[in-house]
Amino acid sequence: MSKVIERSKIAALIDALQASGKRIVFTNGCFDILHAGHVLYLQSAKALGDVLVLGLNSDASVARLKGPQRPIVNQEERCIVIAGLEAVDYVCLFDEDTPLNLIMDIKPDVLVKGGDWQISQIVGADFVLSRGGEVRSLEFKPGISSSLIIERIVQRTNSD
């Protein structure tokens, strides 16, 4: 079975996993240029439960959020890379600007974002908390981001 699950099938899969007693952790993001900060973050998120589901912004969603030059890596390739990580159990693309509808479909036990997010800023936090779930903001690795990596590439290219 592929780790990349269609949006129309994710809720039923998660319902079955929860019915079998699995603790579901959800996180989301663009994950455009995968880096060490992403890997460490996803490992920490996975440690909070049994199954880590990652909502991945579609190409259209990334472009709306990050600008017309993004993403650098298309959604199909980002799905392959993210699904290849041991910590990630399932990847599901979403096209909206926020993952709220996907969170409401999945009903995770734990909702996680990076430490640059306050709990009050995390989309879906109210929904998850209202269901008795947990919302966590994990340690942020400063100085590591896709945007900074892209800037370094541009600077090095321009200096050559």
C-alpha positions as CSV (number, residue, x, y, z in Angstrom):
1,M,0.0,0.0,0.0
2,S,1.2,3.5,-0.9
3,K,1.8,6.0,1.9
4,V,0.3,8.7,-0.4
5,I,-3.4,8.5,0.3
6,E,-6.1,10.3,-1.8
7,R,-8.1,12.9,0.0
8,S,-11.3,11.0,-0.6
9,K,-9.9,7.9,1.2
10,I,-8.0,9.3,4.1
11,A,-10.9,9.7,6.6
12,A,-12.0,6.1,6.3
13,L,-8.4,4.9,6.7
14,I,-7.9,7.0,9.8
15,D,-11.2,6.0,11.3
16,A,-10.2,2.3,11.0
17,L,-6.8,3.0,12.6
18,Q,-8.4,4.9,15.5
19,A,-10.9,2.1,16.0
20,S,-8.0,-0.3,16.4
21,G,-6.6,1.9,19.1
22,K,-4.0,3.8,17.2
23,R,-3.1,7.3,18.3
24,I,-3.1,9.6,15.2
25,V,-0.7,12.6,14.9
26,F,-1.3,15.2,12.2
27,T,1.0,17.9,10.9
28,N,1.1,19.8,7.6
29,G,3.2,22.0,5.5
30,C,4.7,22.8,2.1
31,F,7.9,20.8,2.6
32,D,9.3,22.3,-0.6
33,I,13.0,21.8,-0.1
34,L,13.4,19.0,2.4
35,H,16.1,19.7,5.0
36,A,17.4,18.5,8.4
37,G,15.0,20.7,10.3
38,H,12.0,18.9,8.6
39,V,13.4,15.5,9.3
40,L,14.1,16.2,13.0
41,Y,10.6,17.8,13.3
42,L,8.8,14.9,11.7
43,Q,10.7,12.4,13.9
44,S,9.6,14.3,17.0
45,A,6.0,14.5,15.7
46,K,5.9,10.7,15.1
47,A,7.1,10.1,18.7
48,L,3.8,11.6,20.0
49,G,1.7,8.8,18.6
50,D,1.4,5.6,16.6
51,V,0.6,7.0,13.1
52,L,1.9,10.3,11.6
53,V,-0.2,11.8,8.9
54,L,1.2,14.7,6.9
55,G,-1.1,17.1,5.1
56,L,1.0,18.4,2.1
57,N,0.1,21.7,0.5
58,S,-0.6,21.2,-3.2
59,D,1.4,23.2,-5.8
60,A,-1.4,25.7,-6.2
61,S,-1.7,26.2,-2.4
62,V,2.1,26.7,-2.1
63,A,2.1,29.3,-4.8
64,R,-0.7,31.2,-3.1
65,L,1.1,31.1,0.2
66,K,4.8,31.5,-0.8
67,G,4.5,33.4,-4.2
68,P,4.5,32.5,-7.9
69,Q,8.1,31.2,-7.9
70,R,7.2,28.4,-5.4
71,P,7.2,25.5,-5.1
72,I,10.6,24.6,-6.4
73,V,9.7,20.9,-6.2
74,N,6.3,19.8,-7.6
75,Q,3.7,18.1,-5.5
76,E,4.2,14.6,-7.0
77,E,8.0,14.7,-6.2
78,R,7.4,16.2,-2.7
79,C,4.9,13.4,-2.0
80,I,7.6,10.8,-3.0
81,V,10.2,12.4,-0.8
82,I,8.0,12.8,2.2
83,A,6.6,9.3,1.9
84,G,10.1,8.0,1.8
85,L,10.8,9.2,5.3
86,E,10.5,6.5,8.0
87,A,8.7,8.8,10.5
88,V,5.8,9.5,8.0
89,D,3.1,6.9,7.8
90,Y,0.7,8.7,5.4
91,V,0.8,11.8,3.1
92,C,-2.4,13.5,1.9
93,L,-2.4,16.5,-0.5
94,F,-4.7,19.4,0.2
95,D,-5.5,22.3,-2.1
96,E,-6.8,24.8,0.4
97,D,-4.7,27.5,2.0
98,T,-5.1,25.9,5.4
99,P,-5.5,22.3,6.4
100,L,-8.7,22.9,8.5
101,N,-11.0,20.8,6.3
102,L,-8.5,17.9,6.2
103,I,-8.0,18.1,10.0
104,M,-11.8,18.0,10.5
105,D,-11.9,14.9,8.2
106,I,-9.0,13.1,10.0
107,K,-9.9,14.1,13.6
108,P,-6.4,13.6,14.8
109,D,-5.6,12.8,18.5
110,V,-2.6,15.1,18.3
111,L,-2.1,18.2,16.1
112,V,1.5,19.4,15.7
113,K,3.3,22.4,14.2
114,G,6.8,23.7,14.5
115,G,7.9,25.9,17.4
116,D,7.6,29.1,15.3
117,W,3.8,28.6,15.8
118,Q,2.0,29.5,19.0
119,I,-0.8,27.1,19.9
120,S,-3.4,29.9,19.4
121,Q,-2.1,30.4,15.8
122,I,-2.3,26.7,14.8
123,V,-5.1,26.1,12.3
124,G,-7.5,23.4,13.7
125,A,-6.3,23.7,17.3
126,D,-9.7,24.7,18.6
127,F,-11.3,21.7,16.7
128,V,-8.8,19.2,18.0
129,L,-9.0,20.5,21.6
130,S,-12.8,20.5,21.5
131,R,-12.6,16.8,20.8
132,G,-10.3,16.1,23.7
133,G,-7.2,16.0,21.6
134,E,-3.8,17.5,22.1
135,V,-2.1,20.4,20.3
136,R,1.7,20.7,20.4
137,S,4.2,23.2,19.1
138,L,7.5,21.4,18.7
139,E,11.0,22.8,19.0
140,F,11.9,25.0,16.1
141,K,15.4,24.7,14.6
142,P,16.3,28.4,13.9
143,G,18.3,29.1,10.8
144,I,17.1,26.1,8.9
145,S,14.3,26.7,6.3
146,S,13.6,26.1,2.7
147,S,13.5,29.9,2.1
148,L,16.9,30.3,3.6
149,I,18.3,27.5,1.5
150,I,16.9,29.0,-1.7
151,E,18.4,32.4,-0.7
152,R,21.8,30.8,-0.2
153,I,21.6,29.2,-3.6
154,V,20.6,32.5,-5.3
155,Q,23.4,34.4,-3.5
156,R,26.0,31.8,-4.5
157,T,24.8,31.8,-8.1
158,N,24.9,35.6,-8.2
159,S,28.4,35.7,-6.8
160,D,29.8,33.3,-9.4
